[in-house]
Every structure is written in structure tokens, then in C-alpha cells.
Amino acid sequence: MDPATKIQDYWVFGEYGGVNPSIEDASTFTFLSAEKMQELFQHEVEGCYLYSRHLNPTVHYLAQALALLEATECAHITASGMAAISCAILEICNCGDNIVSSRTIYGGTYALFKNFLPRLGIETTFVDITDLDAVKKSISTKTKIIYTESLSNPLLEVADIPNLSQIAREYGLLLVVDNTFSPMIITPAKYGADIIVHSLTKFINGASDCIAGGICGTREFIASLKDVHNGSAMLLGPTLDSIRAASIFKNLHTLHIRIKQHSKNAQFIAEKLQELGLRVFYPGLPDHPQHKLMKELMNEEFGFGGMVTFDCGTPEKANELMLKMQENKVGYFAVSLGFYKTLFSAPGLSTSSEIPPEEQQRIGLSPGLVRMSVGLDNDIEVAWERINKSLREVGLV
């Protein structure tokens, strides 16, 4: 059963039969016996609630829907995508452990791995995740995790999740996959990923009106995150408000429609940009290095994703173009992605700026790159006319 149908078949009625579940606007919950409270402090009991940092019914509905989306046993909702990544990593790794990570990842994740985790004695080895031999050579006796993004930010490299999973199994590691760029398009658990993390802020919510994250995995792993004595999510406390969870839960039910339109529009824009001779990164283009792999991994009906990256040569020209595109009503000069309007930014100067310039150069992240989250335009040809006009006005074509 495809992920859209799974979510469509997940029904939660409101307290009085409403078609949307009731919002449990409470931080704490009452008990009718001392024994039941004591039991909940020892382990989770299905259908019983203690404190919303641990579990809230409304947030739990969203978690169950996210688990259905990612074909995992369970999920846990956090207050941001970075909280999801941090809690997942800290639940697995201790002082002295090592992570083997893709070198092309979101700048915030890179900064967490490169700058913050070493304070806790956790080191990261960054590799070209598309080079499986390099991944193997980077694994040591201290390695606990292989970390990658399904579609990398911002270069849109495609991770070979089946083979990375096989390597993880061979060395007794866990494969953690950030699937923020490709919900419904790729189902990492289907190919052996152990843990899937999301920034729900992006495509899943789709409205650019809140910050949230999620962690998907086995029932055992999700329970460990919420353990009142040792769980990283419970003790670090990145809790999502129930009202926001209810809003995301409703938006999640239209994700399949939105992803199809994002992908359709992005494919059109990528092809047009390439026809003009620009260097374009998009897995739906036949000359993309992992185009064949993407076709093998993707749930075909949802397309190749809504993200397109292209090179303007210099940061000055990239900034000039983006301001012009905003002026011409293509979309907004802003970070983030998954919004119904097109968003664009220069990742080397914004969302990937945590990566040092010399490392950006080494991995092929040009300072003139523009990352575009293509919106839900009903007539994408009108949007293209405005992009083309902008390109001409700044002298890029």
C-alpha cells in the first residue's frame, strides 16, 4: 500500500465525532489511582498520558501518521528538525563514538556534527556518500552510525540507501536517513534504513508557519527516546505544542497532492534552465549522476521532488538574480522549502554557510548556486516566463 493511501485510511475522530481529532490542550493529565501514575513513570502504557513532554494525544496522532508515511513501527514528534536529528544521534552515540556522515548535508546538521558533538566526545568523519568504498574505509571500531540525506542539501545527490544499509548491517551500525527533501517520493525504511528523521517544517507541513521535526523507527527505539530516566527526547525536552501538531496533522493529508505538483513544476523548471545552458542539479534530469538510482528508489507517481539547484557563477550574480525574481513575482527570496510559493536562496551564503568555504569548494558547492524550492503554481509556464525574464535582465542568458 502506498504511503498516501496509508495516511488516507488513518482515521481519528474528534471527541464529539468531529472529522478532525480534538486538540488536547493540556500539559499534564489526571490519574484515578496512584498505581497507574507509578506504572507510567516506569514504562509507557498504551492510551495513558502522564505529561505532554512525554506524550500528548494530539501529538501522538501526528506521530502515528508520520510512522505510516515512513513505513516504520513508530515515530516521535519534536519541536524542530534539528531537535529530531540531535535526539536521534544522542540516543545512539556516547563519548568516544564516531559517525560516518555524508559531506553534503544541511548546514545546521554539519555544524552539529563538526562543531558541537566533539564537545561531547563524539567525532564525525565526512565522506562522499555516493562512494561506497570511501564509506567502508571510513568506518572504525568506534563508528555507530552512517548518516545521510535521501536527497542531499543542496546538491541533490541521491543516497544509495540499499547498499548503505547493507554496509551498516555488515559492520553492526545504524543507518540514519534525513528524508526532509523527499517525503512520499522515497521510503528509506523499505530499503533498510533504521531511523528516518524529518524537518516537518518543510514539505510535510507545507505552509511555512511553524517549526517541527520527527523521528521514525522501531517501537523499541522510539520508546527509548521517551524513557523518563535516560531518553534523549524526554530529558532534552524538544516538545511540540498540541495546537501546532493538529495543524501539521491536517496538512499531512494533502501531502500527496502537493508533492506531485511540486515535482511536476520542478521538473519543468529544471529542463528549461538546462535548455538555456545553465548548470542544473535535479535528479529528474537524465544526465544527473544518480538519475538511474533515483528511478530505482522512488515511488514513481510522486516525481523527482520539488527542489532544483542551479549555478549562476558568482554569489553576486546569484543574489542579483534572486532579488530580480522576487521583484518579478516568481516567489520569495527566503530560506526554507516546501512552501506553496517558490522560495530561493544561495545555500553557500545561507543554509550551507556553516560549511567552511574550502570544504564547499571541495564538495562542489559553488558560491554562485541558487537553491530553488519550486512552488505549487497552477500554470508553471507563467512562472517560467518570469524566471526567464529575470535571467535576461541580469545578463545570465
BAPAKE-331511 format. One line per field, with one value per residue (C-alpha): x, y, z. Coordinates in Angstrom, 3 decimals. Example, Ala and Ser with C-alpha at 12.3 -4.5 7.8 and 13.67 -1.06 7.14 Angstrom:
BEGIN
c1 (12.300;13.670)
c2 (-4.500;-1.060)
c3 (7.800;7.140)
***
This chain:
BEGIN
c1 (0.000;1.409;2.087;-0.715;-3.312;-1.971;-2.435;-5.809;-7.011;-5.827;-8.987;-9.060;-12.383;-12.817;-14.254;-17.787;-17.445;-15.668;-13.896;-10.701;-9.341;-9.867;-6.881;-5.690;-4.612;-3.053;0.445;-0.437;-3.036;-5.016;-4.940;-7.571;-5.034;-1.556;-0.581;-1.261;0.868;3.711;3.355;3.632;6.849;8.313;7.189;4.740;1.196;-0.946;-3.719;-2.457;-0.913;1.308;2.827;2.960;6.749;6.468;3.329;0.279;-2.717;-2.832;0.906;0.629;-1.885;0.682;3.403;1.283;0.579;4.292;5.106;2.572;4.165;7.615;6.526;8.036;6.605;6.564;7.509;8.187;7.477;9.930;9.909;12.234;14.087;17.388;15.857;14.912;18.458;20.078;17.865;18.296;22.087;22.394;20.194;22.701;26.118;28.170;31.510;34.190;31.848;32.093;29.621;30.317;28.322;27.671;29.683;26.788;24.167;22.157;24.444;22.859;23.471;27.045;27.624;26.114;28.418;31.526;31.411;29.030;29.203;33.006;32.298;30.597;33.427;31.537;33.520;32.303;34.061;32.649;32.699;31.355;28.272;27.973;31.383;30.556;34.216;35.008;32.155;33.549;37.097;35.869;34.262;36.232;35.625;34.192;31.616;27.972;26.075;26.093;24.233;22.912;20.136;17.995;18.418;21.314;21.029;21.751;23.442;20.606;22.868;20.898;21.995;22.226;20.162;20.007;23.796;24.392;22.018;23.929;27.189;25.585;24.445;27.868;29.563;26.822;25.881;22.638;21.701;20.071;18.435;17.116;14.164;13.116;13.560;11.687;8.664;6.455;8.998;11.475;10.658;14.054;12.768;11.762;15.452;16.785;17.194;16.934;15.938;14.365;14.378;12.386;12.044;8.242;8.623;9.196;7.134;5.161;3.577;3.849;2.699;5.925;4.061;5.723;8.853;8.640;10.505;10.028;11.926;10.719;11.969;11.245;8.900;11.883;13.952;11.095;10.313;13.963;13.770;10.873;12.271;11.836;15.198;17.505;15.647;17.215;13.872;12.360;15.322;16.282;12.602;12.074;8.276;5.869;2.730;-0.504;-2.144;0.728;0.678;-3.020;-2.326;0.504;-1.622;-4.299;-1.739;-0.153;-3.329;-2.760;0.944;0.483;-1.258;1.289;4.331;3.061;2.603;5.942;7.675;5.813;6.693;10.312;10.865;9.582;11.807;14.892;14.513;14.004;17.043;19.163;17.957;19.369;22.795;22.865;24.436;21.435;21.229;17.996;17.610;14.853;17.321;18.754;22.331;22.124;24.793;22.260;19.253;19.082;19.412;16.683;14.335;15.015;14.322;11.454;7.738;7.250;3.869;5.311;8.038;11.615;10.960;10.376;13.981;16.138;19.656;21.484;24.739;24.873;28.680;29.219;27.424;26.903;25.102;23.085;21.915;21.119;19.005;17.105;16.216;15.064;12.958;11.306;10.648;9.118;6.872;8.455;8.482;10.289;13.996;13.961;15.450;13.466;11.444;8.181;6.050;3.198;5.101;8.548;11.410;15.035;18.324;22.072;22.991;26.698;25.804;22.822;21.662;25.108;27.167;28.224;30.362;33.772;34.467;37.344;35.083;32.310;34.789;35.970;32.462;31.438;29.181;29.732;29.343;27.049;24.497;20.820;18.634;15.015;12.051;9.566;6.033;2.552;1.925;-1.139;0.397;4.125;4.702;3.777;6.315;8.918;8.312;9.051;12.195;13.390;12.715;14.739;17.625;17.723;17.521;20.602;22.535;22.681;21.210)
c2 (0.000;3.399;5.997;8.310;5.552;4.554;8.092;8.458;5.312;6.571;7.988;9.831;11.301;14.264;13.857;14.612;12.932;15.764;14.902;16.333;14.969;17.099;19.121;18.071;21.473;20.258;19.943;17.366;14.625;13.373;9.899;7.879;5.691;6.125;2.757;3.896;7.020;4.926;2.478;5.275;6.521;3.061;2.463;3.672;2.348;2.425;5.022;6.571;10.009;11.497;14.798;16.365;16.432;12.654;12.163;14.171;12.589;15.205;14.998;11.220;11.277;13.119;10.673;7.709;9.330;10.026;6.385;5.345;7.734;6.246;2.596;2.311;0.875;4.159;7.821;10.649;14.332;17.068;20.853;21.141;19.129;19.832;18.520;15.324;14.875;15.761;13.460;10.540;10.909;11.368;8.349;6.202;7.798;8.240;9.887;8.253;7.190;8.096;8.989;8.451;11.161;12.395;15.539;17.222;17.773;20.664;23.308;23.056;19.304;19.853;22.372;19.981;17.176;19.266;21.812;20.761;16.985;16.993;18.828;15.605;13.449;12.364;12.727;12.709;11.532;13.266;11.286;11.323;9.233;8.227;6.484;3.254;2.230;5.535;4.903;1.481;2.804;5.494;3.032;2.317;0.280;3.471;4.081;3.742;5.487;6.017;9.285;10.581;12.556;10.770;13.786;15.907;19.572;21.474;19.410;16.860;13.819;10.590;8.232;4.538;3.542;-0.224;-0.558;1.813;-0.343;-3.442;-1.825;-0.793;-4.371;-5.744;-3.545;-3.613;0.046;2.003;3.824;7.199;8.951;12.508;12.333;16.002;16.669;13.571;12.558;10.104;10.142;7.838;5.422;4.772;2.087;-0.003;-0.210;-0.944;2.454;2.051;5.589;8.320;11.959;14.885;18.590;18.693;22.442;21.857;19.800;17.827;20.923;22.958;26.313;27.869;28.758;26.570;24.658;20.925;17.659;13.921;10.681;7.368;3.930;0.740;0.662;-0.123;2.839;5.352;4.088;4.590;8.237;8.811;6.875;9.081;8.004;8.008;9.067;11.911;13.336;13.123;14.669;17.312;18.184;19.451;19.261;20.339;22.191;20.251;23.057;23.075;19.273;19.341;21.824;19.724;16.573;18.178;19.419;15.981;14.635;16.800;15.993;13.522;16.148;18.827;16.613;15.641;19.296;20.380;17.636;18.352;22.045;21.441;19.013;21.640;24.403;22.161;21.203;24.813;26.011;23.273;24.177;27.678;26.180;26.666;24.023;22.404;19.866;17.871;14.071;14.076;15.083;12.112;13.409;13.640;11.221;9.260;9.553;5.786;5.123;7.661;5.890;2.615;4.088;6.474;5.909;6.882;8.629;11.370;12.505;13.580;16.227;19.939;21.102;22.468;23.883;25.778;27.711;31.438;31.519;34.096;34.964;38.496;37.280;34.768;37.486;39.824;37.140;36.220;39.820;40.211;37.032;38.350;41.664;39.793;37.754;34.364;33.788;34.847;35.399;33.339;30.222;27.035;24.952;23.151;26.333;26.761;29.732;29.281;30.055;30.641;31.308;30.978;27.989;28.803;32.090;30.845;27.294;25.784;28.703;26.620;24.573;26.306;27.826;25.436;22.463;23.918;24.110;20.545;19.091;21.144;23.650;26.684;30.119;31.037;28.283;29.121;26.591;26.801;25.175;25.215;26.119;24.898;27.251;26.177;27.431;26.800;28.307;31.719;31.225;30.176;33.317;35.369;33.351;33.672;37.421;37.681;35.715;38.020;41.174;40.234;39.041;35.321;34.378)
c3 (0.000;-0.966;1.782;0.639;0.990;4.402;5.693;3.987;5.783;9.182;10.774;14.081;15.160;17.457;20.954;19.716;16.327;14.580;11.340;12.839;16.123;19.215;20.397;23.844;25.123;28.357;29.746;32.396;32.904;35.874;37.452;39.275;41.044;42.464;40.999;37.421;37.841;39.231;36.333;33.764;35.345;34.777;31.186;28.546;28.766;25.613;25.856;29.104;29.353;32.019;30.877;27.423;27.306;27.374;25.262;24.264;22.465;19.693;19.079;19.187;16.288;14.188;15.236;14.154;10.785;10.283;11.043;8.391;5.928;6.506;6.889;10.366;13.572;15.481;15.399;17.823;17.171;18.160;18.196;15.164;12.573;14.340;17.572;15.741;14.429;17.764;19.836;17.423;17.411;21.175;21.829;19.939;20.463;23.620;24.356;22.211;19.423;15.733;12.973;9.275;7.543;4.057;3.411;1.584;4.255;5.650;7.160;10.606;10.682;9.522;12.318;14.885;13.761;13.146;15.974;18.739;19.104;19.620;22.914;23.982;22.671;19.535;16.312;12.705;9.553;6.470;3.223;-0.311;0.438;-3.235;-2.971;-1.158;-0.905;0.807;3.247;4.127;4.546;6.938;9.349;12.524;15.666;17.202;14.459;15.497;12.705;8.953;8.363;5.067;3.420;0.833;-1.449;-0.268;0.596;-1.637;-4.368;-4.658;-4.616;-4.238;-1.475;-2.349;0.675;-0.082;-0.290;2.637;4.657;3.664;4.780;8.069;8.688;7.795;10.397;13.038;12.590;12.338;9.141;9.874;6.898;6.707;4.311;4.524;0.790;-0.374;1.745;-0.176;-3.021;-1.243;1.582;3.240;5.630;2.619;1.707;5.185;6.868;10.651;11.617;9.479;10.569;9.201;9.418;9.365;8.842;5.149;2.669;5.239;6.800;3.604;4.983;6.359;9.546;12.183;13.171;13.896;13.428;13.617;14.217;12.768;13.747;15.621;18.580;20.806;19.598;19.864;23.384;24.335;23.202;25.627;28.589;31.669;33.077;30.050;26.896;24.911;23.735;27.221;29.032;26.464;26.077;22.496;22.756;20.023;21.078;20.534;18.537;16.046;15.898;14.979;12.180;10.722;11.011;8.834;6.295;6.093;4.486;1.386;1.097;-1.761;-3.899;-3.088;-3.709;-7.154;-8.101;-6.611;-8.607;-11.840;-11.651;-10.613;-13.497;-15.928;-14.486;-14.353;-18.010;-19.087;-17.126;-18.667;-22.162;-21.576;-20.877;-17.113;-14.867;-13.185;-10.356;-10.446;-10.155;-12.772;-15.497;-17.417;-17.064;-13.253;-11.876;-9.829;-12.168;-12.676;-8.943;-8.209;-10.623;-8.805;-5.350;-5.978;-5.630;-9.258;-9.066;-6.830;-9.227;-8.582;-5.933;-5.671;-5.246;-8.084;-7.750;-10.491;-10.800;-11.531;-11.429;-8.674;-5.418;-6.679;-9.782;-7.735;-5.342;-8.211;-9.876;-6.721;-5.964;-9.559;-9.364;-6.222;-7.958;-10.912;-8.571;-9.181;-5.422;-2.276;-1.592;1.596;3.149;3.828;1.394;0.773;0.770;-1.733;-3.201;-4.744;-2.351;-3.359;-1.599;-2.165;0.025;0.205;1.889;3.924;4.667;3.972;5.285;8.312;5.913;5.542;2.079;1.398;2.162;-0.010;-2.862;-2.279;-2.420;-5.439;-3.701;-5.914;-4.274;-7.158;-6.531;-6.239;-4.418;-5.513;-3.779;-6.636;-5.581;-6.426;-9.359;-11.314;-14.572;-14.309;-17.766;-16.374;-13.600;-16.170;-18.239;-15.130;-14.345;-17.939;-17.864;-14.644;-16.117;-19.131;-17.038;-15.003;-18.058;-17.294;-20.692)
***
